[in-house]
Amino acid sequence: MLTDNEEVIVLTTGGEIVARHVRCWARHQTLTDPEHAEAGAMMRHQARRRPTGQIQAVGSGGGPLIEVEQRELGTYDRLFTVIGGGDKEAS
């Protein structure tokens, strides 16, 4: 990531620019590219219309649906407790 007082630039390890925006000094702000917001809204709309447990491959242009694994929620609780080192008390 490259930053100065005016701009933030995010690069891949290969040096390709993946994000570039004016620096925002305000606290608790989220900056969203309008094109990304529009694409996200469209993808959410399409996802709501699909049968549960299926997902359309990204960039498939309407390609086939594929089954995805559905894990027990406790799997994630255990994973994040180990990774985050948080306390083990459930809230």
PDB file of N, CA, C and O in Angstrom, chain B, residues numbered from 101:
ATOM      1  N   MET B 101       0.847  -1.159   0.000  1.00  0.00           N
ATOM      2  CA  MET B 101       0.000   0.000   0.000  1.00  0.00           C
ATOM      3  C   MET B 101       0.902   1.234   0.000  1.00  0.00           C
ATOM      4  O   MET B 101       1.904   1.297   0.712  1.00  0.00           O
ATOM      5  N   LEU B 102       0.522   2.193  -0.805  1.00  0.00           N
ATOM      6  CA  LEU B 102       1.220   3.473  -0.854  1.00  0.00           C
ATOM      7  C   LEU B 102       0.260   4.554  -0.383  1.00  0.00           C
ATOM      8  O   LEU B 102      -0.889   4.602  -0.822  1.00  0.00           O
ATOM      9  N   THR B 103       0.721   5.410   0.499  1.00  0.00           N
ATOM     10  CA  THR B 103      -0.138   6.499   0.955  1.00  0.00           C
ATOM     11  C   THR B 103       0.674   7.777   1.078  1.00  0.00           C
ATOM     12  O   THR B 103       1.883   7.754   1.308  1.00  0.00           O
ATOM     13  N   ASP B 104      -0.025   8.889   0.916  1.00  0.00           N
ATOM     14  CA  ASP B 104       0.533  10.186   1.244  1.00  0.00           C
ATOM     15  C   ASP B 104      -0.624  11.007   1.824  1.00  0.00           C
ATOM     16  O   ASP B 104      -1.674  10.442   2.131  1.00  0.00           O
ATOM     17  N   ASN B 105      -0.463  12.281   1.974  1.00  0.00           N
ATOM     18  CA  ASN B 105      -1.514  13.094   2.582  1.00  0.00           C
ATOM     19  C   ASN B 105      -2.751  13.242   1.699  1.00  0.00           C
ATOM     20  O   ASN B 105      -3.807  13.653   2.179  1.00  0.00           O
ATOM     21  N   GLU B 106      -2.632  12.916   0.428  1.00  0.00           N
ATOM     22  CA  GLU B 106      -3.725  13.134  -0.509  1.00  0.00           C
ATOM     23  C   GLU B 106      -4.386  11.856  -1.026  1.00  0.00           C
ATOM     24  O   GLU B 106      -5.566  11.878  -1.375  1.00  0.00           O
ATOM     25  N   GLU B 107      -3.646  10.739  -1.081  1.00  0.00           N
ATOM     26  CA  GLU B 107      -4.133   9.565  -1.793  1.00  0.00           C
ATOM     27  C   GLU B 107      -3.688   8.255  -1.133  1.00  0.00           C
ATOM     28  O   GLU B 107      -2.662   8.199  -0.455  1.00  0.00           O
ATOM     29  N   VAL B 108      -4.492   7.200  -1.350  1.00  0.00           N
ATOM     30  CA  VAL B 108      -4.167   5.841  -0.910  1.00  0.00           C
ATOM     31  C   VAL B 108      -4.178   4.954  -2.152  1.00  0.00           C
ATOM     32  O   VAL B 108      -5.124   4.996  -2.939  1.00  0.00           O
ATOM     33  N   ILE B 109      -3.129   4.155  -2.328  1.00  0.00           N
ATOM     34  CA  ILE B 109      -3.044   3.225  -3.453  1.00  0.00           C
ATOM     35  C   ILE B 109      -2.721   1.839  -2.890  1.00  0.00           C
ATOM     36  O   ILE B 109      -1.770   1.678  -2.126  1.00  0.00           O
ATOM     37  N   VAL B 110      -3.519   0.847  -3.273  1.00  0.00           N
ATOM     38  CA  VAL B 110      -3.306  -0.527  -2.831  1.00  0.00           C
ATOM     39  C   VAL B 110      -2.817  -1.333  -4.031  1.00  0.00           C
ATOM     40  O   VAL B 110      -3.417  -1.299  -5.106  1.00  0.00           O
ATOM     41  N   LEU B 111      -1.711  -2.063  -3.829  1.00  0.00           N
ATOM     42  CA  LEU B 111      -1.090  -2.837  -4.905  1.00  0.00           C
ATOM     43  C   LEU B 111      -1.090  -4.322  -4.584  1.00  0.00           C
ATOM     44  O   LEU B 111      -1.081  -4.708  -3.415  1.00  0.00           O
ATOM     45  N   THR B 112      -1.100  -5.160  -5.622  1.00  0.00           N
ATOM     46  CA  THR B 112      -0.888  -6.595  -5.430  1.00  0.00           C
ATOM     47  C   THR B 112       0.603  -6.799  -5.187  1.00  0.00           C
ATOM     48  O   THR B 112       1.389  -5.864  -5.337  1.00  0.00           O
ATOM     49  N   THR B 113       0.997  -8.015  -4.814  1.00  0.00           N
ATOM     50  CA  THR B 113       2.415  -8.295  -4.615  1.00  0.00           C
ATOM     51  C   THR B 113       3.191  -8.120  -5.916  1.00  0.00           C
ATOM     52  O   THR B 113       4.399  -7.882  -5.894  1.00  0.00           O
ATOM     53  N   GLY B 114       2.494  -8.240  -7.062  1.00  0.00           N
ATOM     54  CA  GLY B 114       3.131  -8.039  -8.366  1.00  0.00           C
ATOM     55  C   GLY B 114       3.170  -6.587  -8.803  1.00  0.00           C
ATOM     56  O   GLY B 114       3.681  -6.286  -9.882  1.00  0.00           O
ATOM     57  N   GLY B 115       2.641  -5.677  -7.988  1.00  0.00           N
ATOM     58  CA  GLY B 115       2.687  -4.257  -8.301  1.00  0.00           C
ATOM     59  C   GLY B 115       1.480  -3.719  -9.055  1.00  0.00           C
ATOM     60  O   GLY B 115       1.472  -2.545  -9.425  1.00  0.00           O
ATOM     61  N   GLU B 116       0.449  -4.547  -9.298  1.00  0.00           N
ATOM     62  CA  GLU B 116      -0.752  -4.091 -10.000  1.00  0.00           C
ATOM     63  C   GLU B 116      -1.639  -3.296  -9.043  1.00  0.00           C
ATOM     64  O   GLU B 116      -1.852  -3.721  -7.908  1.00  0.00           O
ATOM     65  N   ILE B 117      -2.152  -2.163  -9.480  1.00  0.00           N
ATOM     66  CA  ILE B 117      -3.037  -1.337  -8.651  1.00  0.00           C
ATOM     67  C   ILE B 117      -4.408  -1.992  -8.582  1.00  0.00           C
ATOM     68  O   ILE B 117      -5.024  -2.269  -9.611  1.00  0.00           O
ATOM     69  N   VAL B 118      -4.888  -2.242  -7.350  1.00  0.00           N
ATOM     70  CA  VAL B 118      -6.213  -2.830  -7.159  1.00  0.00           C
ATOM     71  C   VAL B 118      -7.190  -1.848  -6.524  1.00  0.00           C
ATOM     72  O   VAL B 118      -8.401  -2.066  -6.562  1.00  0.00           O
ATOM     73  N   ALA B 119      -6.677  -0.774  -5.944  1.00  0.00           N
ATOM     74  CA  ALA B 119      -7.538   0.261  -5.373  1.00  0.00           C
ATOM     75  C   ALA B 119      -6.770   1.573  -5.341  1.00  0.00           C
ATOM     76  O   ALA B 119      -5.567   1.606  -5.086  1.00  0.00           O
ATOM     77  N   ARG B 120      -7.493   2.650  -5.605  1.00  0.00           N
ATOM     78  CA  ARG B 120      -6.876   3.981  -5.569  1.00  0.00           C
ATOM     79  C   ARG B 120      -7.992   4.968  -5.222  1.00  0.00           C
ATOM     80  O   ARG B 120      -9.020   5.019  -5.897  1.00  0.00           O
ATOM     81  N   HIS B 121      -7.780   5.739  -4.178  1.00  0.00           N
ATOM     82  CA  HIS B 121      -8.785   6.736  -3.812  1.00  0.00           C
ATOM     83  C   HIS B 121      -8.157   7.887  -3.040  1.00  0.00           C
ATOM     84  O   HIS B 121      -7.046   7.798  -2.519  1.00  0.00           O
ATOM     85  N   VAL B 122      -8.921   8.971  -2.993  1.00  0.00           N
ATOM     86  CA  VAL B 122      -8.502  10.142  -2.227  1.00  0.00           C
ATOM     87  C   VAL B 122      -8.465   9.756  -0.763  1.00  0.00           C
ATOM     88  O   VAL B 122      -9.334   9.024  -0.289  1.00  0.00           O
ATOM     89  N   ARG B 123      -7.487  10.233  -0.055  1.00  0.00           N
ATOM     90  CA  ARG B 123      -7.344   9.914   1.365  1.00  0.00           C
ATOM     91  C   ARG B 123      -8.462  10.576   2.153  1.00  0.00           C
ATOM     92  O   ARG B 123      -8.761  11.753   1.948  1.00  0.00           O
ATOM     93  N   CYS B 124      -9.068   9.835   3.036  1.00  0.00           N
ATOM     94  CA  CYS B 124     -10.137  10.342   3.895  1.00  0.00           C
ATOM     95  C   CYS B 124      -9.618  10.325   5.332  1.00  0.00           C
ATOM     96  O   CYS B 124      -9.256   9.270   5.852  1.00  0.00           O
ATOM     97  N   TRP B 125      -9.584  11.472   5.958  1.00  0.00           N
ATOM     98  CA  TRP B 125      -9.070  11.575   7.321  1.00  0.00           C
ATOM     99  C   TRP B 125     -10.168  11.474   8.384  1.00  0.00           C
ATOM    100  O   TRP B 125      -9.870  11.431   9.577  1.00  0.00           O
ATOM    101  N   ALA B 126     -11.421  11.438   7.962  1.00  0.00           N
ATOM    102  CA  ALA B 126     -12.525  11.339   8.922  1.00  0.00           C
ATOM    103  C   ALA B 126     -12.534   9.947   9.552  1.00  0.00           C
ATOM    104  O   ALA B 126     -12.168   8.964   8.909  1.00  0.00           O
ATOM    105  N   ARG B 127     -12.950   9.875  10.800  1.00  0.00           N
ATOM    106  CA  ARG B 127     -13.001   8.590  11.498  1.00  0.00           C
ATOM    107  C   ARG B 127     -14.261   7.826  11.115  1.00  0.00           C
ATOM    108  O   ARG B 127     -15.285   8.420  10.779  1.00  0.00           O
ATOM    109  N   HIS B 128     -14.171   6.511  11.172  1.00  0.00           N
ATOM    110  CA  HIS B 128     -15.307   5.611  10.971  1.00  0.00           C
ATOM    111  C   HIS B 128     -15.981   5.808   9.615  1.00  0.00           C
ATOM    112  O   HIS B 128     -17.209   5.838   9.534  1.00  0.00           O
ATOM    113  N   GLN B 129     -15.204   5.939   8.574  1.00  0.00           N
ATOM    114  CA  GLN B 129     -15.737   6.116   7.227  1.00  0.00           C
ATOM    115  C   GLN B 129     -15.471   4.868   6.394  1.00  0.00           C
ATOM    116  O   GLN B 129     -14.444   4.211   6.561  1.00  0.00           O
ATOM    117  N   THR B 130     -16.380   4.552   5.514  1.00  0.00           N
ATOM    118  CA  THR B 130     -16.199   3.477   4.558  1.00  0.00           C
ATOM    119  C   THR B 130     -16.293   4.090   3.171  1.00  0.00           C
ATOM    120  O   THR B 130     -17.270   4.766   2.849  1.00  0.00           O
ATOM    121  N   LEU B 131     -15.278   3.853   2.349  1.00  0.00           N
ATOM    122  CA  LEU B 131     -15.272   4.363   0.986  1.00  0.00           C
ATOM    123  C   LEU B 131     -15.623   3.217   0.049  1.00  0.00           C
ATOM    124  O   LEU B 131     -15.016   2.148   0.117  1.00  0.00           O
ATOM    125  N   THR B 132     -16.601   3.435  -0.826  1.00  0.00           N
ATOM    126  CA  THR B 132     -17.037   2.393  -1.750  1.00  0.00           C
ATOM    127  C   THR B 132     -17.069   2.947  -3.159  1.00  0.00           C
ATOM    128  O   THR B 132     -17.660   3.997  -3.413  1.00  0.00           O
ATOM    129  N   ASP B 133     -16.425   2.232  -4.076  1.00  0.00           N
ATOM    130  CA  ASP B 133     -16.468   2.586  -5.483  1.00  0.00           C
ATOM    131  C   ASP B 133     -17.910   2.404  -5.952  1.00  0.00           C
ATOM    132  O   ASP B 133     -18.474   1.327  -5.758  1.00  0.00           O
ATOM    133  N   PRO B 134     -18.526   3.418  -6.563  1.00  0.00           N
ATOM    134  CA  PRO B 134     -19.919   3.299  -7.010  1.00  0.00           C
ATOM    135  C   PRO B 134     -20.154   2.104  -7.942  1.00  0.00           C
ATOM    136  O   PRO B 134     -21.215   1.483  -7.890  1.00  0.00           O
ATOM    137  N   GLU B 135     -19.181   1.783  -8.786  1.00  0.00           N
ATOM    138  CA  GLU B 135     -19.328   0.622  -9.669  1.00  0.00           C
ATOM    139  C   GLU B 135     -19.352  -0.675  -8.858  1.00  0.00           C
ATOM    140  O   GLU B 135     -20.096  -1.599  -9.187  1.00  0.00           O
ATOM    141  N   HIS B 136     -18.538  -0.744  -7.796  1.00  0.00           N
ATOM    142  CA  HIS B 136     -18.533  -1.936  -6.949  1.00  0.00           C
ATOM    143  C   HIS B 136     -19.856  -2.060  -6.205  1.00  0.00           C
ATOM    144  O   HIS B 136     -20.386  -3.163  -6.067  1.00  0.00           O
ATOM    145  N   ALA B 137     -20.396  -0.942  -5.724  1.00  0.00           N
ATOM    146  CA  ALA B 137     -21.673  -0.966  -5.011  1.00  0.00           C
ATOM    147  C   ALA B 137     -22.787  -1.450  -5.935  1.00  0.00           C
ATOM    148  O   ALA B 137     -23.635  -2.242  -5.524  1.00  0.00           O
ATOM    149  N   GLU B 138     -22.789  -0.980  -7.172  1.00  0.00           N
ATOM    150  CA  GLU B 138     -23.801  -1.390  -8.142  1.00  0.00           C
ATOM    151  C   GLU B 138     -23.670  -2.881  -8.464  1.00  0.00           C
ATOM    152  O   GLU B 138     -24.670  -3.598  -8.513  1.00  0.00           O
ATOM    153  N   ALA B 139     -22.444  -3.343  -8.682  1.00  0.00           N
ATOM    154  CA  ALA B 139     -22.217  -4.766  -8.975  1.00  0.00           C
ATOM    155  C   ALA B 139     -22.639  -5.623  -7.787  1.00  0.00           C
ATOM    156  O   ALA B 139     -23.249  -6.677  -7.970  1.00  0.00           O
ATOM    157  N   GLY B 140     -22.320  -5.178  -6.569  1.00  0.00           N
ATOM    158  CA  GLY B 140     -22.704  -5.924  -5.374  1.00  0.00           C
ATOM    159  C   GLY B 140     -24.214  -6.020  -5.227  1.00  0.00           C
ATOM    160  O   GLY B 140     -24.739  -7.075  -4.871  1.00  0.00           O
ATOM    161  N   ALA B 141     -24.920  -4.914  -5.500  1.00  0.00           N
ATOM    162  CA  ALA B 141     -26.383  -4.918  -5.414  1.00  0.00           C
ATOM    163  C   ALA B 141     -26.966  -5.903  -6.424  1.00  0.00           C
ATOM    164  O   ALA B 141     -27.902  -6.637  -6.107  1.00  0.00           O
ATOM    165  N   MET B 142     -26.419  -5.919  -7.631  1.00  0.00           N
ATOM    166  CA  MET B 142     -26.900  -6.830  -8.664  1.00  0.00           C
ATOM    167  C   MET B 142     -26.638  -8.290  -8.264  1.00  0.00           C
ATOM    168  O   MET B 142     -27.500  -9.150  -8.450  1.00  0.00           O
ATOM    169  N   MET B 143     -25.447  -8.567  -7.716  1.00  0.00           N
ATOM    170  CA  MET B 143     -25.119  -9.933  -7.302  1.00  0.00           C
ATOM    171  C   MET B 143     -26.012 -10.388  -6.145  1.00  0.00           C
ATOM    172  O   MET B 143     -26.438 -11.542  -6.113  1.00  0.00           O
ATOM    173  N   ARG B 144     -26.303  -9.480  -5.184  1.00  0.00           N
ATOM    174  CA  ARG B 144     -27.194  -9.840  -4.075  1.00  0.00           C
ATOM    175  C   ARG B 144     -28.592 -10.157  -4.609  1.00  0.00           C
ATOM    176  O   ARG B 144     -29.230 -11.115  -4.176  1.00  0.00           O
ATOM    177  N   HIS B 145     -29.058  -9.336  -5.558  1.00  0.00           N
ATOM    178  CA  HIS B 145     -30.377  -9.556  -6.148  1.00  0.00           C
ATOM    179  C   HIS B 145     -30.423 -10.926  -6.836  1.00  0.00           C
ATOM    180  O   HIS B 145     -31.385 -11.674  -6.656  1.00  0.00           O
ATOM    181  N   GLN B 146     -29.405 -11.255  -7.612  1.00  0.00           N
ATOM    182  CA  GLN B 146     -29.350 -12.544  -8.294  1.00  0.00           C
ATOM    183  C   GLN B 146     -29.273 -13.690  -7.289  1.00  0.00           C
ATOM    184  O   GLN B 146     -29.890 -14.734  -7.496  1.00  0.00           O
ATOM    185  N   ALA B 147     -28.520 -13.506  -6.201  1.00  0.00           N
ATOM    186  CA  ALA B 147     -28.370 -14.564  -5.200  1.00  0.00           C
ATOM    187  C   ALA B 147     -29.704 -14.872  -4.516  1.00  0.00           C
ATOM    188  O   ALA B 147     -29.977 -16.025  -4.183  1.00  0.00           O
ATOM    189  N   ARG B 148     -30.527 -13.858  -4.307  1.00  0.00           N
ATOM    190  CA  ARG B 148     -31.828 -14.066  -3.670  1.00  0.00           C
ATOM    191  C   ARG B 148     -32.756 -14.910  -4.543  1.00  0.00           C
ATOM    192  O   ARG B 148     -33.680 -15.542  -4.031  1.00  0.00           O
ATOM    193  N   ARG B 149     -32.521 -14.925  -5.832  1.00  0.00           N
ATOM    194  CA  ARG B 149     -33.382 -15.643  -6.769  1.00  0.00           C
ATOM    195  C   ARG B 149     -32.941 -17.088  -6.985  1.00  0.00           C
ATOM    196  O   ARG B 149     -33.653 -17.847  -7.643  1.00  0.00           O
ATOM    197  N   ARG B 150     -31.782 -17.490  -6.448  1.00  0.00           N
ATOM    198  CA  ARG B 150     -31.255 -18.847  -6.631  1.00  0.00           C
ATOM    199  C   ARG B 150     -31.760 -19.783  -5.546  1.00  0.00           C
ATOM    200  O   ARG B 150     -32.071 -19.349  -4.436  1.00  0.00           O
ATOM    201  N   PRO B 151     -31.841 -21.062  -5.869  1.00  0.00           N
ATOM    202  CA  PRO B 151     -32.194 -22.047  -4.830  1.00  0.00           C
ATOM    203  C   PRO B 151     -31.136 -22.054  -3.724  1.00  0.00           C
ATOM    204  O   PRO B 151     -29.955 -21.828  -3.989  1.00  0.00           O
ATOM    205  N   THR B 152     -31.562 -22.312  -2.490  1.00  0.00           N
ATOM    206  CA  THR B 152     -30.652 -22.368  -1.353  1.00  0.00           C
ATOM    207  C   THR B 152     -29.588 -23.439  -1.565  1.00  0.00           C
ATOM    208  O   THR B 152     -29.878 -24.519  -2.080  1.00  0.00           O
ATOM    209  N   GLY B 153     -28.340 -23.128  -1.160  1.00  0.00           N
ATOM    210  CA  GLY B 153     -27.253 -24.097  -1.236  1.00  0.00           C
ATOM    211  C   GLY B 153     -26.548 -24.115  -2.572  1.00  0.00           C
ATOM    212  O   GLY B 153     -25.670 -24.948  -2.796  1.00  0.00           O
ATOM    213  N   GLN B 154     -26.918 -23.203  -3.472  1.00  0.00           N
ATOM    214  CA  GLN B 154     -26.261 -23.152  -4.770  1.00  0.00           C
ATOM    215  C   GLN B 154     -25.716 -21.752  -5.006  1.00  0.00           C
ATOM    216  O   GLN B 154     -26.220 -20.772  -4.457  1.00  0.00           O
ATOM    217  N   ILE B 155     -24.686 -21.675  -5.826  1.00  0.00           N
ATOM    218  CA  ILE B 155     -24.073 -20.388  -6.134  1.00  0.00           C
ATOM    219  C   ILE B 155     -23.638 -20.394  -7.595  1.00  0.00           C
ATOM    220  O   ILE B 155     -23.220 -21.422  -8.128  1.00  0.00           O
ATOM    221  N   GLN B 156     -23.741 -19.251  -8.223  1.00  0.00           N
ATOM    222  CA  GLN B 156     -23.303 -19.147  -9.608  1.00  0.00           C
ATOM    223  C   GLN B 156     -21.830 -18.788  -9.619  1.00  0.00           C
ATOM    224  O   GLN B 156     -21.406 -17.909  -8.869  1.00  0.00           O
ATOM    225  N   ALA B 157     -21.049 -19.443 -10.447  1.00  0.00           N
ATOM    226  CA  ALA B 157     -19.620 -19.182 -10.529  1.00  0.00           C
ATOM    227  C   ALA B 157     -19.389 -17.735 -10.956  1.00  0.00           C
ATOM    228  O   ALA B 157     -20.042 -17.245 -11.878  1.00  0.00           O
ATOM    229  N   VAL B 158     -18.463 -17.052 -10.290  1.00  0.00           N
ATOM    230  CA  VAL B 158     -18.148 -15.663 -10.606  1.00  0.00           C
ATOM    231  C   VAL B 158     -17.578 -15.592 -12.013  1.00  0.00           C
ATOM    232  O   VAL B 158     -16.716 -16.389 -12.386  1.00  0.00           O
ATOM    233  N   GLY B 159     -18.061 -14.643 -12.783  1.00  0.00           N
ATOM    234  CA  GLY B 159     -17.554 -14.439 -14.133  1.00  0.00           C
ATOM    235  C   GLY B 159     -18.034 -15.480 -15.124  1.00  0.00           C
ATOM    236  O   GLY B 159     -17.505 -15.573 -16.232  1.00  0.00           O
ATOM    237  N   SER B 160     -19.038 -16.271 -14.735  1.00  0.00           N
ATOM    238  CA  SER B 160     -19.483 -17.342 -15.625  1.00  0.00           C
ATOM    239  C   SER B 160     -20.478 -16.852 -16.655  1.00  0.00           C
ATOM    240  O   SER B 160     -20.804 -17.579 -17.593  1.00  0.00           O
ATOM    241  N   GLY B 161     -20.976 -15.611 -16.495  1.00  0.00           N
ATOM    242  CA  GLY B 161     -21.940 -15.095 -17.459  1.00  0.00           C
ATOM    243  C   GLY B 161     -23.205 -15.939 -17.529  1.00  0.00           C
ATOM    244  O   GLY B 161     -23.716 -16.207 -18.616  1.00  0.00           O
ATOM    245  N   GLY B 162     -23.710 -16.357 -16.373  1.00  0.00           N
ATOM    246  CA  GLY B 162     -24.921 -17.165 -16.341  1.00  0.00           C
ATOM    247  C   GLY B 162     -24.643 -18.647 -16.456  1.00  0.00           C
ATOM    248  O   GLY B 162     -25.524 -19.420 -16.834  1.00  0.00           O
ATOM    249  N   GLY B 163     -23.427 -19.050 -16.134  1.00  0.00           N
ATOM    250  CA  GLY B 163     -23.030 -20.457 -16.232  1.00  0.00           C
ATOM    251  C   GLY B 163     -23.757 -21.343 -15.246  1.00  0.00           C
ATOM    252  O   GLY B 163     -24.688 -20.897 -14.576  1.00  0.00           O
ATOM    253  N   PRO B 164     -23.343 -22.592 -15.150  1.00  0.00           N
ATOM    254  CA  PRO B 164     -24.040 -23.576 -14.323  1.00  0.00           C
ATOM    255  C   PRO B 164     -23.922 -23.276 -12.830  1.00  0.00           C
ATOM    256  O   PRO B 164     -22.960 -22.661 -12.369  1.00  0.00           O
ATOM    257  N   LEU B 165     -24.930 -23.732 -12.097  1.00  0.00           N
ATOM    258  CA  LEU B 165     -24.898 -23.614 -10.644  1.00  0.00           C
ATOM    259  C   LEU B 165     -24.131 -24.789 -10.073  1.00  0.00           C
ATOM    260  O   LEU B 165     -24.144 -25.879 -10.645  1.00  0.00           O
ATOM    261  N   ILE B 166     -23.460 -24.575  -8.945  1.00  0.00           N
ATOM    262  CA  ILE B 166     -22.699 -25.634  -8.305  1.00  0.00           C
ATOM    263  C   ILE B 166     -23.116 -25.752  -6.849  1.00  0.00           C
ATOM    264  O   ILE B 166     -23.479 -24.757  -6.221  1.00  0.00           O
ATOM    265  N   GLU B 167     -23.066 -26.947  -6.318  1.00  0.00           N
ATOM    266  CA  GLU B 167     -23.367 -27.177  -4.906  1.00  0.00           C
ATOM    267  C   GLU B 167     -22.198 -26.686  -4.063  1.00  0.00           C
ATOM    268  O   GLU B 167     -21.041 -26.845  -4.453  1.00  0.00           O
ATOM    269  N   VAL B 168     -22.490 -26.095  -2.919  1.00  0.00           N
ATOM    270  CA  VAL B 168     -21.436 -25.687  -1.992  1.00  0.00           C
ATOM    271  C   VAL B 168     -21.670 -26.384  -0.657  1.00  0.00           C
ATOM    272  O   VAL B 168     -22.805 -26.668  -0.277  1.00  0.00           O
ATOM    273  N   GLU B 169     -20.583 -26.649   0.038  1.00  0.00           N
ATOM    274  CA  GLU B 169     -20.669 -27.321   1.328  1.00  0.00           C
ATOM    275  C   GLU B 169     -21.302 -26.393   2.356  1.00  0.00           C
ATOM    276  O   GLU B 169     -21.007 -25.198   2.392  1.00  0.00           O
ATOM    277  N   GLN B 170     -22.165 -26.946   3.183  1.00  0.00           N
ATOM    278  CA  GLN B 170     -22.759 -26.190   4.284  1.00  0.00           C
ATOM    279  C   GLN B 170     -22.243 -26.797   5.576  1.00  0.00           C
ATOM    280  O   GLN B 170     -22.509 -27.959   5.881  1.00  0.00           O
ATOM    281  N   ARG B 171     -21.493 -25.989   6.340  1.00  0.00           N
ATOM    282  CA  ARG B 171     -20.878 -26.479   7.573  1.00  0.00           C
ATOM    283  C   ARG B 171     -21.745 -26.154   8.791  1.00  0.00           C
ATOM    284  O   ARG B 171     -22.557 -25.229   8.777  1.00  0.00           O
ATOM    285  N   GLU B 172     -21.543 -26.943   9.837  1.00  0.00           N
ATOM    286  CA  GLU B 172     -22.171 -26.671  11.125  1.00  0.00           C
ATOM    287  C   GLU B 172     -21.597 -25.363  11.663  1.00  0.00           C
ATOM    288  O   GLU B 172     -20.389 -25.148  11.569  1.00  0.00           O
ATOM    289  N   LEU B 173     -22.418 -24.493  12.217  1.00  0.00           N
ATOM    290  CA  LEU B 173     -21.951 -23.189  12.700  1.00  0.00           C
ATOM    291  C   LEU B 173     -20.891 -23.311  13.783  1.00  0.00           C
ATOM    292  O   LEU B 173     -20.031 -22.437  13.897  1.00  0.00           O
ATOM    293  N   GLY B 174     -20.931 -24.364  14.576  1.00  0.00           N
ATOM    294  CA  GLY B 174     -19.932 -24.571  15.619  1.00  0.00           C
ATOM    295  C   GLY B 174     -18.519 -24.669  15.053  1.00  0.00           C
ATOM    296  O   GLY B 174     -17.548 -24.360  15.742  1.00  0.00           O
ATOM    297  N   THR B 175     -18.407 -25.100  13.797  1.00  0.00           N
ATOM    298  CA  THR B 175     -17.100 -25.169  13.132  1.00  0.00           C
ATOM    299  C   THR B 175     -16.451 -23.790  13.123  1.00  0.00           C
ATOM    300  O   THR B 175     -15.261 -23.655  13.405  1.00  0.00           O
ATOM    301  N   TYR B 176     -17.236 -22.773  12.798  1.00  0.00           N
ATOM    302  CA  TYR B 176     -16.715 -21.410  12.731  1.00  0.00           C
ATOM    303  C   TYR B 176     -16.399 -20.867  14.124  1.00  0.00           C
ATOM    304  O   TYR B 176     -15.417 -20.148  14.308  1.00  0.00           O
ATOM    305  N   ASP B 177     -17.241 -21.217  15.106  1.00  0.00           N
ATOM    306  CA  ASP B 177     -16.968 -20.784  16.479  1.00  0.00           C
ATOM    307  C   ASP B 177     -15.611 -21.312  16.930  1.00  0.00           C
ATOM    308  O   ASP B 177     -14.805 -20.573  17.496  1.00  0.00           O
ATOM    309  N   ARG B 178     -15.367 -22.589  16.675  1.00  0.00           N
ATOM    310  CA  ARG B 178     -14.087 -23.182  17.070  1.00  0.00           C
ATOM    311  C   ARG B 178     -12.937 -22.544  16.297  1.00  0.00           C
ATOM    312  O   ARG B 178     -11.894 -22.239  16.876  1.00  0.00           O
ATOM    313  N   LEU B 179     -13.122 -22.341  14.996  1.00  0.00           N
ATOM    314  CA  LEU B 179     -12.081 -21.757  14.166  1.00  0.00           C
ATOM    315  C   LEU B 179     -11.709 -20.355  14.647  1.00  0.00           C
ATOM    316  O   LEU B 179     -10.526 -20.054  14.809  1.00  0.00           O
ATOM    317  N   PHE B 180     -12.694 -19.504  14.876  1.00  0.00           N
ATOM    318  CA  PHE B 180     -12.396 -18.131  15.258  1.00  0.00           C
ATOM    319  C   PHE B 180     -11.871 -18.027  16.681  1.00  0.00           C
ATOM    320  O   PHE B 180     -11.117 -17.104  16.988  1.00  0.00           O
ATOM    321  N   THR B 181     -12.248 -18.944  17.548  1.00  0.00           N
ATOM    322  CA  THR B 181     -11.686 -18.943  18.892  1.00  0.00           C
ATOM    323  C   THR B 181     -10.195 -19.251  18.820  1.00  0.00           C
ATOM    324  O   THR B 181      -9.397 -18.630  19.521  1.00  0.00           O
ATOM    325  N   VAL B 182      -9.817 -20.210  17.973  1.00  0.00           N
ATOM    326  CA  VAL B 182      -8.409 -20.582  17.815  1.00  0.00           C
ATOM    327  C   VAL B 182      -7.637 -19.453  17.144  1.00  0.00           C
ATOM    328  O   VAL B 182      -6.568 -19.069  17.618  1.00  0.00           O
ATOM    329  N   ILE B 183      -8.167 -18.919  16.048  1.00  0.00           N
ATOM    330  CA  ILE B 183      -7.461 -17.878  15.294  1.00  0.00           C
ATOM    331  C   ILE B 183      -7.385 -16.584  16.096  1.00  0.00           C
ATOM    332  O   ILE B 183      -6.318 -15.982  16.214  1.00  0.00           O
ATOM    333  N   GLY B 184      -8.528 -16.156  16.649  1.00  0.00           N
ATOM    334  CA  GLY B 184      -8.569 -14.870  17.323  1.00  0.00           C
ATOM    335  C   GLY B 184      -8.002 -14.901  18.726  1.00  0.00           C
ATOM    336  O   GLY B 184      -7.678 -13.854  19.286  1.00  0.00           O
ATOM    337  N   GLY B 185      -7.876 -16.090  19.306  1.00  0.00           N
ATOM    338  CA  GLY B 185      -7.378 -16.191  20.675  1.00  0.00           C
ATOM    339  C   GLY B 185      -8.312 -15.556  21.684  1.00  0.00           C
ATOM    340  O   GLY B 185      -7.912 -15.252  22.808  1.00  0.00           O
ATOM    341  N   GLY B 186      -9.601 -15.349  21.266  1.00  0.00           N
ATOM    342  CA  GLY B 186     -10.573 -14.719  22.152  1.00  0.00           C
ATOM    343  C   GLY B 186     -10.973 -15.634  23.281  1.00  0.00           C
ATOM    344  O   GLY B 186     -10.554 -16.789  23.347  1.00  0.00           O
ATOM    345  N   ASP B 187     -11.812 -15.087  24.193  1.00  0.00           N
ATOM    346  CA  ASP B 187     -12.234 -15.943  25.291  1.00  0.00           C
ATOM    347  C   ASP B 187     -13.242 -16.958  24.769  1.00  0.00           C
ATOM    348  O   ASP B 187     -13.892 -16.725  23.750  1.00  0.00           O
ATOM    349  N   LYS B 188     -13.372 -18.080  25.463  1.00  0.00           N
ATOM    350  CA  LYS B 188     -14.173 -19.190  24.980  1.00  0.00           C
ATOM    351  C   LYS B 188     -15.617 -19.116  25.456  1.00  0.00           C
ATOM    352  O   LYS B 188     -16.419 -19.996  25.144  1.00  0.00           O
ATOM    353  N   GLU B 189     -15.952 -18.079  26.203  1.00  0.00           N
ATOM    354  CA  GLU B 189     -17.305 -17.937  26.715  1.00  0.00           C
ATOM    355  C   GLU B 189     -18.224 -17.488  25.594  1.00  0.00           C
ATOM    356  O   GLU B 189     -17.927 -16.518  24.896  1.00  0.00           O
ATOM    357  N   ALA B 190     -19.341 -18.187  25.416  1.00  0.00           N
ATOM    358  CA  ALA B 190     -20.295 -17.819  24.367  1.00  0.00           C
ATOM    359  C   ALA B 190     -21.095 -16.616  24.844  1.00  0.00           C
ATOM    360  O   ALA B 190     -21.435 -16.514  26.022  1.00  0.00           O
ATOM    361  N   SER B 191     -21.391 -15.717  23.932  1.00  0.00           N
ATOM    362  CA  SER B 191     -22.204 -14.558  24.321  1.00  0.00           C
ATOM    363  C   SER B 191     -23.601 -14.698  23.829  1.00  0.00           C
ATOM    364  O   SER B 191     -24.429 -13.818  24.062  1.00  0.00           O
TER     365      SER B 191
END
